[in-house]
Amino acid sequence: MASTKKLQERVVLRTTAWILAEFVILFLLLALIARRAAATSTSLGTLALVCEAWFAFVWALGMNCKWSPVRFDTRPDNLLPDELPALDMFVTTADPLLEPPVITVNTVLSLLALDYPDVGKLACYVSDDGCSPVTCYALREAAKFAALWVPFCKRHGVGVRAPFMYFSSAPPEDGTDAGTVGREFLESWAFMKSEYEKLVTRIENADEGSILRDAEFADFIDAERRNHPTIIKTRVSDVMTNAPIMLNVDCDMFVNNPQAPQKFYGALKDDPFGNQLEVAFKKLGYGVAGIQGFFYAGTGCFHRRKVVYGMPPPDTVKHERTGSPSYKELQIKFGSSKELIESSRNLISRGDVLSLDISSRVQVAKQVGACNSGTCWGQEIGWVYGSMTEDILTGQRIHATGWRSALMDTNPPAFMGCAPTGGPASLTQYKRWATGLLEILISWNSPILGSIFGRLQLRQCLAYMFIYVWPVRAPFELCYALMGPFCLLTNQSFLPKASDEGFRIPLALFLTYNIYNLMEYKECGLSARTWWNNHRMQRITSASAWILAFLTVLLKTMGLSETVFEVTHKESSTSDGGASPDDADQGLFTFDSSPVFIPVTTLSILNIVAIAVGAWRVVVGTARGAPNGPGIGEFACCVWMVLCFWPFVRGLVSSGRYGIPWSVKVKASLIVSVFVHFCTRN
């Protein structure tokens, strides 16, 4: 008998004070624009007007995201055990060097050990786009370890079921774990820790050449990363278990609370690289959840399979004939595989799962896993192709069909993942995201078209626009950041003088915005240092990762280059789950010779030079009785930029991995020289 109790409750959150504060900031932006438009008579003023108008537009988009926040309170205890559906779990990985197999193994083990009443309803699939025999070997070894690990977790009520995290601390001092008492537990704990360390050693010492000599891995011989046969069956579960519910997670995650935005384990204090996104999830996430639902962020997400198949919500289907779709209709959508068509028709029409012998479907799965050209895969069905952020694009396609999504923020968090540490990994991640978002914005997948021709709500369209314009913000913010140094070098001004009444507007805007932003962090339980770290990383990311993403997509659009998917480096923990010996200074910014560091290094040097030149002119002008230097506003802009770019200023005088390489410093210095020459040629 089905449960009649509520499984979730949609709670509307009241944020009247925050909305009023946002309108105050918008009013100040409009006042600045109006005054600028009335007084502008130079090209510099016109450029400032364009940038400030853009800032107001972006702020309005952000306000739309936050207007109607909601929270979903779940009631899993109201669900009867026999009501839990079958679940297909997907883990994705792409590079065994940047995503070490031991990380993937921990993710898989945490999924296999889920506390699910009927484990026969669970199936786990791993997709390795890197086609690595080492990863496959690691998974084979993990399957052996799982035979010990899963019973241990169930027998002792283990909560966190990723071994590396579980063994990162000593067993409870009183010898208990979820009620298990005594020497038996301690002996079992020590045995499992020893077996896990042996597993890690085998994986880390695995040699690809030796592995390929094993006949079991013969399929990997001569396989190319970008063009290889289907060896590991992921995303072909349609002809194997075909569960009505799908869960996908990245390889660097683990199930923390077997019951969801992603939270991070081993997170650095005060978020020095601005990539833990706590405020973004709580403020933007809850706000967008009140429109048509939060964005699909690629991991920790449950999908109904029929939604991924492109089926519309029941209330949007009009004049639809009853019964199953015809064989011809399914063949056009899914391809020629009879097994896939049979499985899909069964799920779409009846919603249940076929009972199959999985081993008998392996060859069929390989066939289905091959390229399905001429079908709707990658467009109307499955994960949508055409962007480096296919997750966001897939979620948008689902929303445009008419579906809503729900944001689950459980306590404790449902899933835990790792955030990049260091400058290169953090900025590489932001560059990849920004590149994919801009690809969507300027393509036929634009949310504007989804709102006009689909069922994407207008406010949801604007919410998507708010994140899609990330890289478009870069050129405007870069231009505005250059105005301060330009004015100090050319003895001009783009802001009102302190003695001018108009100076109150930018001053009030600066103070109000930063206080508002700081209060957001404080409300989320975060420190002022976390706010400052995220603020400076916003400036650094915009002037580096976003501007390069903008140029990358621009060159691609012009047919001069192609975008390349860059995998973010994942930090591998030690066998006991602890940090590696080199992690003492994880909060410090690290550098390499990547072009992503050149723009911010250039801006850092330029602002220092501009402050020195401007200060000298003020001193000389005052001494001669003719102070012609710019106002305090231009000096404040340059000083603020130096503070925001302080990790780069420190990197200019540091060495090793914490110092900016000479190749980057030389290129940045040349650009600064050209800019200074341009400013002082007259």
Protein Blocks (a to p, Z undefined) as FASTA:
>chain_A
ZZfbdfbdcddddfkkmmmmmmmmmmmmmmmmmmmmmmgcbfklmmmmmmmmmmmmmmmm
mmmmmmmgcdddddfklpcfklpccdddddddfbfklmgfklmmmmmmmmmmpccfblml
pccddddfkopaklmmmmmmmmmmmmmmmmmmmmnopablcfklmmmpccdfklpaehia
cjklmmmmmmmmmmmmmmmmmmmmpcfklmmmpmklmmmgopafklccdfbdghilmmmn
opabdcdddfkbccfblcbdcddehiaehilnopnommmmmmmmmmmmmmnopcdehiap
acdfklmnopacfklpghiaedjddfklmmmmnojblklmmmmmmmmmnopacdddfklm
mmmmmmmmmccehiaehilgojdehiablmlmmmmmmmmnopacddddddddfbdcddde
djklmmmmmmmmmmmmmmmmmmmkbfklmmmmmmcdfklmmmmmmmmmmmmmmmmmmmmm
mmmmmmmmnopafbdcfklmklmmmmmmmmmmmmmmmmmmmmnopafklmmmmmmmmmmm
mmmmmmmmmmmmmmmmnopaccdddddddddddfkopacfklmmmmpccddfbfklmmmm
mmmmmmmmmmmmmmmmmmmmmmnopafbdcfklmmmmmmmmmmmmmmmmmmmmghjlbcc
fklmmmmmmmmmmmmmmmmmZZ
